[in-house]
Amino acid sequence: MPIESISSSKIIQNLPNHIKPIANYLQKQEAKGGASLANSRFIQDTATNLAPKAIFSRSKADLFDMSFLEVSESLLVYYCPTLMGEKVFRKGYSKGLDKVLSSKVSTPLAQLNLDKSLSKEDLEKIKPVKAAIALSSMLIPLTEFTLNFFKNLFTLKLFKQSDFNNIANLNKTKDKKEDKKDQDKVRKNAIKNILGAGAVFLGCIGMSQLILKKGTDSKALQKFADFILTPGDVLFKNNEKARNFTNKYFSLDFADNGGKLGLSHGQLTSCVLIGGIGYFKAAKDRGRQNFLETLFRYPLVGFYVITGSELFEKGFKKFLQNKNDYKEIIDKDLNVKKFSELSDIAQKLAKQNKTTLEKEFGSLVNKKAMISAVPFAFSIGFMGLFVAGISRFFTQYRYNKEQEKLKNNRLNPFQNFNDFKNEVGKNHLK
């Protein structure tokens, strides 16, 4: 039987037992698409982010805070773009387009602008639809903004706590007093910000309806659509590097996920930036230590989410690409071969090295797994365990120092007066 007729499944059956599970996992991951892929990534990323933080949780309320945020954020990122963008907004807003133009709505505008098969008139029909979908899909970052305020409300309702010193168990005493006025402030601010985000979303819906109805014939709305979907083209016409960077990280346009709308880098950036405002405002409501802990942790995590993970993965693949063993599986553009291509590569290597197909195939499976496993381990080890652990350590350290200073002030009540008197004396001499 020629090697070409042997399927990957048959090869897997002949692999050593310690490689079979890895090969089966990679094969299933590649075979999945759409919602199925979202399901696996939701489970993987939620576990990656939540498990390290759970290890360093400081109380039941603190564990609830983290669990609520991690699960809700993963649901938002992995399901809302398809659920709202694809199933709701695209379906509703594309009705005025014919079948051919409707199929191009998932293609980013930056690519459509290079499509010579599209006439100017057709492009001007598609653009308002894409802009309307993008504006309506601001629901995703605006919801991200509200999550921390919902978290504050739920923690207050379930645990009767709004003081971060008590939630994070920084205050080790059994009597964890809560100020009723502070609780009312946290509750009112949370409701106010949630309603404010809702009002902004209604404004986005209103603007999307306007651009949908008038956008085809309005030059001003066409330019507005360009700014939303390809801000780099508008702001940096003569600077290719700045144009491409801005289009990638600040466009509200969707990515193309096999003909369906997928979360883009730009939308992820909007989630991190707009969500970050919510993080800091909600943290400030619960006290100085919560704000300082967020100030330490969020910039690191935000950078890693937007581009840091991609930079690490690219750097790691570049490192492996220079090794002879990986040249068959990583191409010059740092793209990793699909699992379905491994059998053909293994066949070539078996002939070249005069070895068995199973040996070469198993080696390729291990290499493909390594390319994914190291960035995954870094995510858990550094962004998970290290950042969670060090941020909690410094929060406790700051709190202890703060309490020590308050204790010293109580023991020596005249110290502040003496400092004031000395300062007045200095100014008098001047």
C-alpha positions as CSV (number, residue, x, y, z in Angstrom):
1,M,0.0,0.0,0.0
2,P,1.5,3.4,-1.0
3,I,2.2,5.7,1.9
4,E,-0.1,8.4,0.4
5,S,-3.2,6.3,1.1
6,I,-2.4,6.0,4.8
7,S,-4.6,8.5,6.8
8,S,-3.4,10.4,9.8
9,S,-5.8,8.5,12.0
10,K,-4.2,5.2,11.0
11,I,-0.7,6.6,11.6
12,I,-1.8,7.8,15.1
13,Q,-2.9,4.3,16.0
14,N,0.6,3.0,15.4
15,L,2.3,5.7,17.5
16,P,3.8,5.1,21.0
17,N,1.2,5.4,23.8
18,H,2.8,8.6,25.2
19,I,2.4,10.4,21.9
20,K,-1.1,9.2,20.9
21,P,-3.0,11.6,23.3
22,I,-1.1,14.6,22.0
23,A,-1.7,13.6,18.3
24,N,-5.4,13.0,19.0
25,Y,-5.7,16.4,20.8
26,L,-4.0,18.3,18.0
27,Q,-6.1,16.6,15.3
28,K,-9.4,17.3,17.1
29,Q,-8.4,21.0,17.7
30,E,-7.7,21.5,14.0
31,A,-10.9,19.7,13.0
32,K,-13.0,22.0,15.2
33,G,-14.2,25.3,14.0
34,G,-16.6,28.1,15.0
35,A,-18.4,27.5,18.3
36,S,-16.5,24.3,18.9
37,L,-13.2,26.1,18.8
38,A,-14.6,28.8,21.0
39,N,-15.6,26.1,23.5
40,S,-12.1,24.6,23.8
41,R,-10.4,28.0,23.9
42,F,-12.9,29.3,26.5
43,I,-12.0,26.3,28.8
44,Q,-8.3,26.5,28.1
45,D,-7.9,30.3,28.7
46,T,-10.2,30.5,31.6
47,A,-8.3,27.7,33.4
48,T,-5.0,29.3,32.5
49,N,-6.0,32.7,34.0
50,L,-8.2,31.5,36.8
51,A,-6.1,28.7,38.3
52,P,-3.0,30.7,39.2
53,K,-5.1,33.5,40.7
54,A,-7.2,31.0,42.7
55,I,-4.0,29.7,44.3
56,F,-3.3,33.2,45.6
57,S,-6.9,34.0,46.6
58,R,-7.0,35.6,50.0
59,S,-10.7,35.0,51.0
60,K,-13.9,33.6,49.6
61,A,-14.9,37.1,48.5
62,D,-11.6,37.5,46.7
63,L,-11.9,34.1,45.0
64,F,-15.4,35.1,43.9
65,D,-14.2,38.4,42.5
66,M,-11.5,36.7,40.4
67,S,-13.8,33.8,39.3
68,F,-16.5,36.2,38.2
69,L,-14.2,38.3,36.2
70,E,-12.3,35.6,34.5
71,V,-15.3,33.5,33.5
72,S,-17.4,36.5,32.3
73,E,-14.5,38.0,30.4
74,S,-13.8,34.7,28.6
75,L,-17.5,34.4,27.8
76,L,-17.5,37.9,26.4
77,V,-14.4,37.5,24.3
78,Y,-15.0,34.0,22.8
79,Y,-18.8,34.0,22.4
80,C,-20.0,37.6,21.9
81,P,-18.3,38.4,18.6
82,T,-20.0,35.5,16.9
83,L,-23.2,35.7,18.9
84,M,-23.8,39.4,18.5
85,G,-21.6,40.4,15.5
86,E,-22.4,37.4,13.3
87,K,-25.8,36.2,14.4
88,V,-27.5,39.5,15.3
89,F,-25.9,42.6,13.8
90,R,-24.6,41.1,10.5
91,K,-27.8,39.2,9.9
92,G,-29.9,42.3,10.5
93,Y,-27.7,44.9,8.8
94,S,-26.8,42.9,5.6
95,K,-30.3,42.5,4.3
96,G,-29.9,45.3,1.8
97,L,-26.9,43.7,0.1
98,D,-27.0,41.0,-2.5
99,K,-25.5,37.6,-1.8
100,V,-22.1,38.3,-3.3
101,L,-21.6,41.6,-1.4
102,S,-23.1,40.1,1.8
103,S,-20.4,37.4,1.7
104,K,-17.7,40.1,1.8
105,V,-18.9,41.7,5.0
106,S,-16.6,39.5,7.0
107,T,-13.5,40.7,5.1
108,P,-11.7,43.6,6.8
109,L,-12.0,46.9,4.9
110,A,-8.2,47.1,4.7
111,Q,-8.3,44.0,2.4
112,L,-11.5,45.1,0.6
113,N,-9.7,48.3,-0.4
114,L,-7.2,46.2,-2.3
115,D,-9.8,44.0,-4.0
116,K,-9.8,45.1,-7.6
117,S,-12.9,43.0,-8.4
118,L,-14.9,45.4,-6.3
119,S,-16.2,48.6,-7.9
120,K,-16.3,51.9,-6.0
121,E,-20.1,51.7,-5.8
122,D,-20.1,48.2,-4.3
123,L,-17.4,49.2,-1.8
124,E,-19.5,52.2,-0.7
125,K,-22.5,49.8,-0.2
126,I,-20.5,47.4,2.0
127,K,-18.7,50.0,4.0
128,P,-21.7,51.4,5.9
129,V,-22.9,47.9,6.8
130,K,-19.5,47.0,8.2
131,A,-19.3,50.3,10.1
132,A,-22.8,49.8,11.5
133,I,-21.9,46.3,12.7
134,A,-18.6,47.6,14.3
135,L,-20.4,50.4,16.1
136,S,-23.1,48.1,17.4
137,S,-20.5,45.7,18.5
138,M,-19.1,48.3,20.9
139,L,-21.4,46.3,23.1
140,I,-18.4,44.0,23.8
141,P,-15.9,46.6,25.2
142,L,-18.7,48.5,27.0
143,T,-19.8,45.3,28.6
144,E,-16.2,44.7,29.6
145,F,-16.3,48.2,31.2
146,T,-19.3,47.2,33.3
147,L,-18.1,43.8,34.6
148,N,-16.1,45.3,37.5
149,F,-19.1,47.3,38.6
150,F,-21.3,44.2,38.5
151,K,-18.6,42.4,40.5
152,N,-18.7,45.1,43.1
153,L,-22.5,44.9,43.4
154,F,-22.5,41.1,43.6
155,T,-19.7,41.0,46.2
156,L,-21.6,43.6,48.2
157,K,-24.8,41.6,48.0
158,L,-23.3,38.1,48.7
159,F,-20.6,38.9,51.2
160,K,-21.8,42.3,52.6
161,Q,-18.3,43.7,51.8
162,S,-17.2,46.7,49.8
163,D,-13.9,47.5,51.6
164,F,-11.0,45.9,49.7
165,N,-9.0,45.5,52.9
166,N,-11.6,43.1,54.1
167,I,-12.3,41.4,50.8
168,A,-8.6,40.7,50.2
169,N,-8.2,39.8,53.9
170,L,-5.5,42.4,54.3
171,N,-7.1,43.2,57.6
172,K,-6.3,40.0,59.6
173,T,-8.6,40.9,62.6
174,K,-11.8,38.9,63.1
175,D,-13.9,42.1,63.4
176,K,-13.9,43.4,59.8
177,K,-16.0,46.5,60.1
178,E,-17.7,47.9,57.0
179,D,-18.7,51.6,56.7
180,K,-22.3,51.9,55.6
181,K,-21.6,55.2,53.8
182,D,-18.7,53.6,51.8
183,Q,-21.0,50.7,50.8
184,D,-23.7,53.1,49.6
185,K,-21.0,55.0,47.6
186,V,-19.8,51.8,46.0
187,R,-23.4,50.7,45.1
188,K,-24.4,54.1,43.7
189,N,-21.2,54.5,41.6
190,A,-21.6,51.0,40.2
191,I,-25.2,51.6,39.1
192,K,-24.3,55.0,37.7
193,N,-21.4,53.6,35.6
194,I,-23.5,50.7,34.4
195,L,-26.3,53.0,33.3
196,G,-23.7,55.3,31.7
197,A,-22.3,52.5,29.6
198,G,-25.8,51.6,28.6
199,A,-26.4,55.2,27.4
200,V,-23.2,55.1,25.4
201,F,-24.3,51.8,23.8
202,L,-27.7,53.3,22.8
203,G,-25.8,56.2,21.2
204,C,-23.7,53.6,19.2
205,I,-26.9,51.9,18.1
206,G,-28.3,55.2,17.0
207,M,-25.2,56.1,15.0
208,S,-25.1,52.7,13.4
209,Q,-28.7,53.1,12.2
210,L,-27.8,56.6,10.8
211,I,-24.8,55.3,8.9
212,L,-26.7,52.3,7.7
213,K,-29.5,54.4,6.2
214,K,-27.5,57.4,5.0
215,G,-24.0,56.1,4.6
216,T,-24.0,55.0,1.0
217,D,-24.8,58.6,-0.3
218,S,-23.0,60.6,2.4
219,K,-19.3,61.5,1.9
220,A,-19.1,62.5,5.5
221,L,-20.4,59.2,6.8
222,Q,-18.2,57.3,4.3
223,K,-15.2,59.1,5.8
224,F,-16.5,58.3,9.3
225,A,-16.7,54.7,8.3
226,D,-13.1,54.8,7.0
227,F,-12.0,56.2,10.4
228,I,-13.7,53.4,12.3
229,L,-12.6,50.6,10.1
230,T,-9.2,51.7,8.8
231,P,-8.0,54.5,11.1
232,G,-4.4,54.1,9.9
233,D,-5.4,54.9,6.3
234,V,-7.0,58.1,7.5
235,L,-4.4,59.3,10.0
236,F,-1.1,58.0,8.4
237,K,-1.5,58.0,4.6
238,N,2.2,58.6,4.0
239,N,3.6,56.3,6.7
240,E,3.2,52.6,5.9
241,K,4.5,51.3,9.2
242,A,2.3,53.6,11.4
243,R,-0.7,53.0,9.0
244,N,-0.4,49.2,9.4
245,F,0.1,49.3,13.1
246,T,-2.9,51.6,13.7
247,N,-5.1,49.5,11.4
248,K,-4.1,46.4,13.3
249,Y,-4.5,47.6,16.8
250,F,-7.1,50.4,16.7
251,S,-9.6,49.4,14.0
252,L,-13.1,48.4,15.2
253,D,-13.5,46.2,12.2
254,F,-13.9,42.4,12.7
255,A,-11.4,39.8,11.7
256,D,-12.3,37.3,9.1
257,N,-12.8,33.9,10.7
258,G,-13.5,31.6,7.8
259,G,-16.2,33.8,6.3
260,K,-17.6,34.7,9.7
261,L,-16.9,37.6,12.0
262,G,-14.2,37.1,14.5
263,L,-12.7,39.2,17.3
264,S,-9.9,41.4,15.8
265,H,-6.8,42.8,17.4
266,G,-8.4,46.3,17.3
267,Q,-11.5,45.1,19.1
268,L,-9.3,43.4,21.7
269,T,-7.4,46.6,22.2
270,S,-10.8,48.5,22.7
271,C,-11.8,45.8,25.3
272,V,-8.5,46.3,27.2
273,L,-8.5,50.1,27.1
274,I,-12.3,50.7,27.7
275,G,-12.4,47.8,30.2
276,G,-9.3,49.2,31.9
277,I,-11.2,52.4,32.7
278,G,-13.9,50.3,34.4
279,Y,-11.2,48.3,36.3
280,F,-9.6,51.5,37.7
281,K,-12.8,53.3,38.5
282,A,-14.3,50.2,40.3
283,A,-11.1,49.6,42.1
284,K,-10.9,53.2,43.3
285,D,-14.4,52.9,44.8
286,R,-13.2,50.0,47.0
287,G,-10.1,51.7,48.4
288,R,-6.6,52.8,47.9
289,Q,-5.0,49.3,48.0
290,N,-7.4,47.9,45.4
291,F,-6.5,50.8,43.1
292,L,-2.8,50.4,43.6
293,E,-2.9,46.6,43.0
294,T,-4.8,47.2,39.8
295,L,-2.4,49.9,38.8
296,F,0.5,47.4,39.2
297,R,-1.2,44.4,37.5
298,Y,-3.4,45.7,34.7
299,P,-0.8,47.4,32.5
300,L,1.2,44.2,32.4
301,V,-1.7,42.0,31.7
302,G,-3.2,44.5,29.2
303,F,0.0,44.7,27.2
304,Y,0.4,40.9,27.2
305,V,-3.2,40.4,26.0
306,I,-3.0,43.0,23.2
307,T,0.4,42.2,21.8
308,G,2.8,40.7,24.4
309,S,1.6,37.1,23.9
310,E,1.9,37.5,20.1
311,L,5.5,38.9,20.4
312,F,6.5,36.0,22.7
313,E,5.0,33.4,20.4
314,K,6.7,35.0,17.3
315,G,10.0,35.2,19.2
316,F,9.8,31.6,20.2
317,K,8.9,30.4,16.7
318,K,11.8,32.5,15.3
319,F,14.2,30.8,17.8
320,L,12.9,27.4,16.8
321,Q,13.0,28.2,13.1
322,N,16.8,28.6,13.2
323,K,17.0,25.0,14.4
324,N,17.2,22.4,11.6
325,D,14.8,20.1,13.3
326,Y,12.0,22.7,13.0
327,K,12.5,24.0,9.5
328,E,10.1,21.4,8.1
329,I,7.2,22.5,10.3
330,I,7.8,26.3,10.5
331,D,7.9,28.2,7.3
332,K,9.8,31.5,6.5
333,D,6.8,33.6,7.5
334,L,6.6,31.8,10.9
335,N,3.5,29.9,10.0
336,V,3.2,26.5,11.6
337,K,2.1,23.6,9.4
338,K,-1.4,22.3,9.9
339,F,-1.8,18.9,11.5
340,S,-3.4,17.6,8.2
341,E,0.0,18.4,6.5
342,L,2.1,16.4,8.9
343,S,1.6,13.0,7.2
344,D,2.9,14.3,3.9
345,I,5.9,15.9,5.6
346,A,6.6,12.7,7.6
347,Q,6.4,10.7,4.4
348,K,9.1,12.9,2.8
349,L,11.3,12.8,5.9
350,A,11.0,9.0,6.2
351,K,12.2,8.5,2.6
352,Q,15.0,11.1,3.1
353,N,16.2,9.8,6.5
354,K,15.4,6.1,5.7
355,T,13.3,5.8,8.8
356,T,9.7,4.8,9.5
357,L,6.7,7.0,8.8
358,E,5.5,6.6,12.4
359,K,8.8,7.8,13.8
360,E,8.9,10.9,11.7
361,F,5.2,11.6,12.3
362,G,5.6,11.2,16.0
363,S,8.5,13.6,16.0
364,L,6.5,16.2,14.1
365,V,3.6,15.9,16.5
366,N,6.0,16.5,19.5
367,K,7.4,19.6,17.7
368,K,4.0,21.0,16.9
369,A,2.9,20.4,20.5
370,M,6.1,22.2,21.8
371,I,5.4,25.3,19.7
372,S,2.1,25.7,21.6
373,A,3.1,24.3,25.0
374,V,6.0,26.8,25.8
375,P,3.9,30.0,25.2
376,F,1.1,28.3,27.2
377,A,3.5,27.5,30.1
378,F,4.8,31.1,30.0
379,S,1.3,32.4,30.2
380,I,0.6,30.3,33.3
381,G,4.0,30.7,34.9
382,F,4.7,34.4,34.4
383,M,1.4,36.1,33.6
384,G,-0.5,33.9,35.9
385,L,1.5,32.7,38.9
386,F,4.2,35.4,39.0
387,V,2.1,38.5,38.4
388,A,-0.7,37.3,40.7
389,G,1.7,36.4,43.4
390,I,3.9,39.5,43.3
391,S,0.9,41.9,43.1
392,R,-0.6,40.3,46.1
393,F,2.7,40.4,48.0
394,F,3.2,44.1,47.4
395,T,-0.5,44.9,48.3
396,Q,-0.1,43.2,51.7
397,Y,3.3,44.9,52.1
398,R,1.8,48.4,51.4
399,Y,-1.1,47.8,53.7
400,N,1.2,46.7,56.6
401,K,3.3,49.8,56.1
402,E,0.2,52.0,56.0
403,Q,-1.1,50.4,59.3
404,E,2.3,50.7,60.9
405,K,2.4,54.4,60.1
406,L,-1.1,54.9,61.5
407,K,-0.1,53.1,64.7
408,N,3.0,55.3,65.1
409,N,0.8,58.4,64.6
410,R,-1.5,57.2,67.4
411,L,1.3,56.5,69.7
412,N,3.0,59.8,69.1
413,P,0.2,62.3,68.4
414,F,2.5,65.3,68.7
415,Q,4.7,64.2,65.9
416,N,2.6,65.8,63.2
417,F,2.3,69.0,65.3
418,N,6.1,69.2,65.7
419,D,6.6,68.6,62.0
420,F,4.1,71.4,61.3
421,K,5.8,73.7,63.9
422,N,9.3,73.1,62.4
423,E,8.1,73.8,58.9
424,V,6.5,77.1,60.1
425,G,9.8,78.0,61.8
426,K,11.7,77.4,58.6
427,N,9.4,79.6,56.6
428,H,9.6,82.4,59.2
429,L,13.4,82.4,59.0
430,K,13.2,82.8,55.3
